Amino acid sequence: MTTATTAALAFLATLTSAAAAAPVGYPTVAVADYVYGCMKANGETRAVLEKCSCSIDVIASIIPYERYETAETFRSLGLLTGERGGLFRESAPAKSANAELRRAQAEADVRCF
């Protein structure tokens, strides 16, 4: 086996193991964004990194990415002030999506923190 072939096989093995570890259906940027926000809220230590990584894995096992993305969109747009934000805080779809995400986060807190 040539050095180039060995290097290519090692690279493919790295990609395969990284893909297997990522939450199914969740883009890397969404996972990184969640972990970053979680660490900012809970401390920036190695232990918190592991707990936050666990947390998004649990959430991903409960909620498909499309519904997670919907809940996060409602949550971020709900931060708008006044009537504009009210639609994203008070509508039935917003309340349902946010409740589903809160339940998944509560389960993640029990399992990971």
Long-range contacts (C-beta under 8 A, 24 or more apart in sequence): 23-56, 23-57, 23-59, 23-60, 23-61, 23-65, 24-60, 25-60, 25-64, 25-65, 26-56, 26-60, 26-65, 26-68, 27-65, 30-65, 30-68, 30-69, 31-56, 31-60, 34-59, 51-112, 51-113, 52-112, 54-108, 54-111, 54-112, 55-105, 55-108, 55-109, 55-112, 55-113, 56-108, 58-104, 58-107, 58-108, 58-111, 58-112, 59-101, 59-104, 59-105, 59-107, 59-108, 62-103, 62-104, 62-107, 63-100, 63-101, 63-104, 67-97, 67-100, 68-101, 68-104, 70-97, 71-97, 71-98, 71-100, 71-101, 72-101, 74-98, 75-101
